[in-house]
Amino acid sequence: MELAPQGILCNSIAPGFFPTKMANGLMELQGGTKQLADDTPNKRLGTAEDIAGTVVYLCSRAGSHIAGGHVVLDGGSVLARGKL
């Protein structure tokens, strides 16, 4: 609220499972990438392009009126578990 009048907006991205070195061990404990993808409503895990597209959108003119936004980028997993 303090910085918005100066054109500084703050938003967040909450990613679900994305195949990365950091997440691979945890993903295996959760049943592996195939199981996690099958459990996701859109039947796939996130990709680098998904994150990049969201960041580009938030940084572009199209996202210039979003302040305090929280983008859940998980293919609907949180909604499917009823935890939102």
C-alpha positions as CSV (number, residue, x, y, z in Angstrom):
1,M,0.0,0.0,0.0
2,E,2.9,2.3,0.8
3,L,4.7,1.9,-2.5
4,A,1.8,1.5,-4.9
5,P,1.4,5.2,-5.4
6,Q,5.0,5.2,-6.8
7,G,4.1,2.5,-9.3
8,I,5.7,-0.3,-7.3
9,L,3.4,-3.3,-7.1
10,C,3.9,-6.5,-5.1
11,N,2.5,-9.8,-6.2
12,S,3.3,-13.4,-5.5
13,I,3.4,-16.7,-7.4
14,A,2.8,-19.9,-5.5
15,P,4.0,-22.8,-7.7
16,G,2.9,-26.4,-7.3
17,F,5.2,-29.2,-8.3
18,F,7.7,-28.4,-11.1
19,P,10.3,-30.9,-12.1
20,T,13.6,-29.3,-10.7
21,K,16.7,-30.5,-9.0
22,M,15.3,-29.0,-5.8
23,A,11.9,-30.7,-6.0
24,N,12.8,-34.1,-7.4
25,G,13.5,-35.8,-4.1
26,L,10.2,-34.5,-2.6
27,M,8.3,-35.5,-5.8
28,E,9.6,-39.0,-5.5
29,L,8.4,-39.2,-1.9
30,Q,5.0,-38.1,-3.2
31,G,4.8,-41.0,-5.7
32,G,6.9,-39.7,-8.6
33,T,6.2,-37.3,-11.4
34,K,3.7,-39.6,-13.2
35,Q,1.6,-39.9,-10.1
36,L,1.7,-36.2,-9.3
37,A,0.8,-35.4,-12.9
38,D,-2.1,-37.8,-12.8
39,D,-3.4,-36.2,-9.5
40,T,-3.4,-32.8,-11.1
41,P,-6.7,-31.7,-12.7
42,N,-5.0,-30.7,-16.0
43,K,-2.9,-34.0,-15.9
44,R,0.5,-32.4,-16.1
45,L,3.2,-30.8,-14.0
46,G,4.3,-27.3,-14.4
47,T,7.0,-26.2,-16.9
48,A,9.6,-23.4,-17.0
49,E,7.4,-21.8,-19.6
50,D,4.4,-21.7,-17.2
51,I,6.4,-19.8,-14.6
52,A,8.0,-17.5,-17.3
53,G,4.6,-16.7,-18.8
54,T,3.2,-15.7,-15.4
55,V,6.1,-13.5,-14.6
56,V,6.0,-11.8,-18.0
57,Y,2.2,-11.2,-17.5
58,L,2.7,-9.7,-14.1
59,C,5.6,-7.5,-15.3
60,S,3.7,-6.4,-18.5
61,R,1.2,-3.7,-19.1
62,A,-1.5,-6.3,-18.9
63,G,-0.6,-6.9,-15.2
64,S,-0.1,-3.2,-14.4
65,H,-3.3,-3.0,-12.3
66,I,-2.6,-6.1,-10.2
67,A,-1.5,-5.2,-6.7
68,G,-1.3,-7.7,-3.9
69,G,-2.2,-10.5,-6.2
70,H,-1.4,-14.2,-5.4
71,V,-1.2,-16.5,-8.4
72,V,-1.5,-20.2,-7.6
73,L,0.4,-21.9,-10.4
74,D,-0.4,-25.6,-9.8
75,G,-2.7,-26.8,-12.5
76,G,-5.6,-26.8,-10.1
77,S,-4.1,-29.1,-7.5
78,V,-5.0,-27.0,-4.5
79,L,-8.6,-26.7,-5.7
80,A,-8.9,-30.4,-6.3
81,R,-7.8,-31.1,-2.7
82,G,-10.2,-28.5,-1.4
83,K,-7.5,-26.5,0.4
84,L,-8.1,-23.0,-0.9
